[in-house]
Amino acid sequence: MKSAVLEDSHEQWHEDAVATILGLSLSVEEFTADDLRREMRPAPHQNAPGMAFAAARNLGYIESVNSTVSKSKSRKNGSLKTWTRKVTKEHAA
């Protein structure tokens, strides 16, 4: 069983990550999980960044526009999506 402290830490990291992704989407045209890793403290689990990007996508903040290869040594040239801010009809007008 996980302690409440670990669960809170994961939940807090996730909320901070989604907020950071939103900030990236407003400050740069395209970004990847490598950019999130540079901006954030280490994730509590290796799947946490992907879950944060999925949450931001599901909230309508971002959309995938391309794929690339990670430049992070820890990712060993793994593939990643390139993301951009999702422009809604309200923002396009």
N, CA and C of each residue as an Amber inpcrd file, in Angstrom:
protein
   279
   0.8400000  -1.1890000   0.0000000   0.0000000   0.0000000   0.0000000
   0.8810000   1.2470000   0.0000000   0.5350000   2.2110000  -0.8060000
   1.3030000   3.4520000  -0.8890000   0.9190000   4.3810000   0.2540000
   1.9020000   5.1050000   0.7190000   1.5930000   6.0750000   1.7680000
   0.9110000   7.2960000   1.1600000   0.2000000   8.0240000   1.9820000
  -0.5020000   9.2310000   1.5270000   0.4820000  10.2630000   1.0030000
   1.6950000  10.2940000   1.5780000   2.7000000  11.2640000   1.1330000
   3.0990000  10.9990000  -0.3100000   3.3180000   9.7200000  -0.6700000
   3.6860000   9.4010000  -2.0480000   2.5570000   9.7110000  -3.0120000
   1.3250000   9.4150000  -2.6410000   0.1960000   9.7070000  -3.5100000
   0.0400000  11.2100000  -3.7200000   0.1930000  11.9870000  -2.6600000
   0.1130000  13.4320000  -2.7870000   1.2330000  13.9480000  -3.6760000
   2.4290000  13.3880000  -3.5270000   3.5740000  13.8110000  -4.3310000
   3.2980000  13.5680000  -5.8160000   2.7640000  12.4060000  -6.1490000
   2.4620000  12.0940000  -7.5440000   1.3700000  13.0200000  -8.0740000
   0.3360000  13.2170000  -7.2760000  -0.7690000  14.0960000  -7.6960000
  -0.2810000  15.5340000  -7.8820000   0.5530000  15.9980000  -6.9560000
   1.0820000  17.3640000  -7.0570000   1.9860000  17.5030000  -8.2700000
   2.8250000  16.4870000  -8.5270000   3.7070000  16.5320000  -9.6960000
   2.8520000  16.6160000 -10.9550000   1.8070000  15.8020000 -11.0210000
   0.9270000  15.7710000 -12.1940000   0.2840000  17.1480000 -12.4300000
  -0.2500000  17.7480000 -11.3790000  -0.8670000  19.0750000 -11.5160000
   0.1630000  20.1130000 -11.9640000   1.3510000  20.0570000 -11.3770000
   2.4120000  20.9950000 -11.7610000   2.8290000  20.7760000 -13.2070000
   2.8850000  19.5090000 -13.6260000   3.2900000  19.1950000 -14.9970000
   2.2760000  19.7190000 -16.0120000   0.9890000  19.5250000 -15.7360000
  -0.0470000  20.0320000 -16.6570000   0.0320000  21.5530000 -16.7380000
   0.2550000  22.2120000 -15.6090000   0.3980000  23.6790000 -15.6110000
   1.6420000  24.0940000 -16.3960000   2.7210000  23.3480000 -16.2590000
   3.9520000  23.6580000 -17.0030000   3.7450000  23.4480000 -18.4970000
   3.0320000  22.3890000 -18.8670000   2.7180000  22.1360000 -20.2850000
   1.8980000  23.2880000 -20.8450000   0.9240000  23.7570000 -20.0970000
   0.1250000  24.9020000 -20.5340000   1.0270000  26.1170000 -20.7270000
   1.9220000  26.3530000 -19.7820000   2.8620000  27.4630000 -19.8990000
   3.7490000  27.3320000 -21.1240000   4.2470000  26.1280000 -21.3870000
   5.0620000  25.9100000 -22.5870000   4.2460000  26.1990000 -23.8460000
   2.9830000  25.7710000 -23.8510000   2.1500000  25.9650000 -25.0420000
   1.9030000  27.4410000 -25.3310000   1.9580000  28.2660000 -24.2950000
   1.7340000  29.6940000 -24.4730000   3.0250000  30.4560000 -24.7880000
   4.1780000  29.8260000 -24.5220000   5.4450000  30.5540000 -24.6960000
   6.2550000  30.1260000 -25.9130000   6.0740000  28.9060000 -26.3960000
   6.8070000  28.4420000 -27.5780000   5.8330000  27.7890000 -28.5470000
   6.1930000  27.8170000 -29.8200000   5.2830000  27.2830000 -30.8330000
   5.1380000  25.7690000 -30.7390000   6.2750000  25.0610000 -30.6050000
   6.2590000  23.6050000 -30.4950000   7.1590000  23.1750000 -29.3480000
   6.8180000  22.0690000 -28.6990000   7.5880000  21.5920000 -27.5580000
   7.3990000  20.0860000 -27.4260000   8.2700000  19.4650000 -26.6200000
   8.2310000  18.0190000 -26.4150000   8.3390000  17.7130000 -24.9170000
   8.2910000  16.4330000 -24.5930000   8.4760000  15.9990000 -23.2100000
   9.8760000  16.3390000 -22.7180000  10.8570000  16.4370000 -23.6200000
  12.2030000  16.8640000 -23.2110000  12.1540000  18.2710000 -22.6200000
  11.3370000  19.1400000 -23.2010000  11.1880000  20.5000000 -22.6690000
  10.5490000  20.4580000 -21.2780000   9.5570000  19.5920000 -21.1120000
   8.9300000  19.4490000 -19.7980000   9.9570000  18.9710000 -18.7770000
  10.7910000  18.0110000 -19.1530000  11.8110000  17.5010000 -18.2300000
  12.7800000  18.5950000 -17.8030000  13.1030000  19.4930000 -18.7090000
  14.0170000  20.5940000 -18.3720000  13.3690000  21.5880000 -17.4080000
  12.0600000  21.7550000 -17.4980000  11.3430000  22.7400000 -16.6890000
  10.9030000  22.2060000 -15.3270000  10.7730000  20.8970000 -15.2010000
  10.1740000  20.2820000 -14.0110000  11.1950000  19.5220000 -13.1800000
  10.8210000  19.2860000 -11.9260000  11.5940000  18.3690000 -11.0930000
  11.3840000  16.9550000 -11.6480000  12.2210000  15.9930000 -11.2600000
  12.0650000  14.6240000 -11.7800000  10.6750000  14.0540000 -11.4960000
  10.1760000  13.3210000 -12.4590000   8.8550000  12.7020000 -12.3270000
   8.9050000  11.5580000 -11.3230000   7.8020000  11.3380000 -10.6010000
   7.7740000  10.2590000  -9.6190000   7.7480000   8.8640000 -10.2530000
   7.4010000   8.7900000 -11.5340000   7.3410000   7.5220000 -12.2610000
   7.6400000   7.8120000 -13.7230000   8.2380000   6.8590000 -14.4080000
   8.6200000   7.0870000 -15.8090000   7.4340000   7.3560000 -16.7290000
   6.2580000   6.9180000 -16.3630000   5.0690000   7.1630000 -17.1890000
   4.3870000   8.4880000 -16.8820000   4.8090000   9.1620000 -15.8360000
   4.1350000  10.3930000 -15.4080000   4.1390000  11.4940000 -16.4710000
   5.2440000  11.7430000 -17.1890000   5.1800000  12.7960000 -18.2210000
   4.1470000  12.4920000 -19.3080000   4.0920000  11.2470000 -19.7580000
   3.1040000  10.8870000 -20.7710000   1.6820000  11.0690000 -20.2820000
   1.4520000  10.7410000 -19.0120000   0.1170000  10.9270000 -18.4340000
  -0.2370000  12.4080000 -18.3530000   0.7400000  13.2520000 -18.0530000
   0.4900000  14.6940000 -17.9860000   0.1650000  15.2500000 -19.3700000
   0.9060000  14.8070000 -20.3920000   0.6100000  15.2650000 -21.7520000
  -0.7640000  14.7830000 -22.1900000  -1.1220000  13.5520000 -21.8620000
  -2.4570000  13.0430000 -22.2030000  -3.5440000  13.8610000 -21.5150000
  -3.3170000  14.2220000 -20.2690000  -4.3000000  15.0380000 -19.5420000
  -4.4430000  16.4130000 -20.1900000  -3.3220000  17.0390000 -20.5440000
  -3.3630000  18.3600000 -21.1780000  -4.0720000  18.2820000 -22.5360000
  -3.8260000  17.1960000 -23.2720000  -4.5180000  16.9990000 -24.5560000
  -6.0110000  16.8160000 -24.3210000  -6.3890000  15.9900000 -23.3440000
  -7.7980000  15.7290000 -23.0640000  -8.5350000  16.9700000 -22.5700000
  -7.8060000  17.8810000 -21.9380000  -8.3960000  19.1480000 -21.4920000
  -8.5200000  20.1560000 -22.6370000  -7.9710000  19.8220000 -23.8060000
  -8.0770000  20.6910000 -24.9680000  -7.0110000  21.7670000 -25.0490000
  -5.9360000  21.6540000 -24.2490000  -4.8810000  22.6620000 -24.2420000
  -3.8910000  22.4920000 -25.3960000  -3.6020000  21.2360000 -25.7560000
  -2.5360000  20.9690000 -26.7310000  -2.9940000  19.9190000 -27.7420000
  -2.2370000  19.8450000 -28.8400000  -2.4450000  18.7920000 -29.8230000
  -1.0980000  18.3820000 -30.4010000  -1.0110000  17.1290000 -30.7940000
   0.2190000  16.5970000 -31.3730000   0.3400000  17.0580000 -32.8200000
   1.5480000  17.4830000 -33.2080000   1.7330000  17.9640000 -34.5720000
   2.8080000  17.2060000 -35.3380000   3.6610000  16.4690000 -34.6410000
   4.7690000  15.8000000 -35.3130000   5.3850000  14.7930000 -34.3610000
   6.3990000  14.0890000 -34.8330000   7.1960000  13.2110000 -33.9740000
   8.6540000  13.5400000 -34.2060000   9.4510000  13.2440000 -33.1930000
  10.8830000  13.4780000 -33.2850000  11.5830000  12.4460000 -32.4060000
  12.8850000  12.5640000 -32.2960000  13.6750000  11.6690000 -31.4560000
  14.1940000  12.4720000 -30.2760000  14.1190000  11.8780000 -29.0940000
  14.5780000  12.5550000 -27.8900000  16.0780000  12.7950000 -27.9230000
  16.4760000  13.9580000 -27.4300000  17.8890000  14.2860000 -27.3050000
  18.3840000  14.0320000 -25.8780000  17.4920000  13.6140000 -25.0080000
  17.8210000  13.3350000 -23.6130000  18.5620000  12.0020000 -23.5110000
  19.6940000  11.9980000 -22.8130000  20.4640000  10.7630000 -22.6560000
  19.6420000   9.6760000 -21.9800000  18.8160000  10.0650000 -21.0210000
  18.0250000   9.0720000 -20.2950000  16.9910000   8.3910000 -21.1910000
  16.5880000   9.0560000 -22.2690000  15.5920000   8.4900000 -23.1880000
  16.2210000   7.6800000 -24.3060000  17.5560000   7.7600000 -24.4580000
  18.2990000   6.9350000 -25.4220000  17.7010000   6.9870000 -26.8250000
  17.5120000   8.1880000 -27.3320000  16.9720000   8.4060000 -28.6790000
  15.5650000   7.8370000 -28.8730000  14.8010000   7.7780000 -27.8040000
  13.4220000   7.3130000 -27.9090000  12.5720000   8.3050000 -28.6820000
  11.4840000   7.8290000 -29.2420000  10.6250000   8.7270000 -30.0150000
   9.7510000   9.5470000 -29.0820000   9.4360000  10.7490000 -29.5090000
   8.5290000  11.6080000 -28.7730000   7.6680000  12.3890000 -29.7230000
   6.5340000  12.7960000 -29.2000000   5.6390000  13.6520000 -29.9640000
   6.0590000  15.1000000 -29.7930000   5.8060000  15.8590000 -30.8310000
   5.9560000  17.3070000 -30.7760000   4.5410000  17.8680000 -30.6170000
   4.4000000  18.7990000 -29.6740000   3.0890000  19.3400000 -29.3310000
   3.0350000  20.8380000 -29.6090000   1.8240000  21.3350000 -29.7720000
   1.5850000  22.7620000 -29.9190000   0.2860000  23.1100000 -29.1910000
   0.1050000  24.3910000 -28.9430000  -1.1420000  24.8440000 -28.3170000
  -2.2890000  24.5850000 -29.2770000  -3.3700000  24.0680000 -28.7660000
  -4.5380000  23.8150000 -29.5950000  -5.3170000  25.1080000 -29.7430000
  -5.5320000  25.4990000 -30.9690000  -6.2740000  26.7250000 -31.2480000
  -7.7390000  26.3410000 -31.4350000  -8.5770000  26.8920000 -30.6060000
 -10.0070000  26.6160000 -30.6990000 -10.6650000  27.6740000 -31.5810000
 -11.8930000  27.4560000 -31.9210000 -12.6330000  28.4150000 -32.7370000
 -12.7150000  29.7700000 -32.0560000 -12.8070000  29.7660000 -30.7120000
 -12.9020000  31.0270000 -29.9820000 -11.5920000  31.8120000 -30.1170000
 -10.4460000  31.0950000 -30.0930000  -9.1510000  31.7570000 -30.1770000
  -8.7930000  32.1520000 -31.6070000  -9.3590000  31.4550000 -32.5890000
  -9.0230000  31.7300000 -33.9830000  -9.6990000  32.9990000 -34.4970000
 -10.8180000  33.3580000 -33.9170000 -11.5860000  34.5160000 -34.4100000
 -10.9330000  35.8370000 -34.0810000
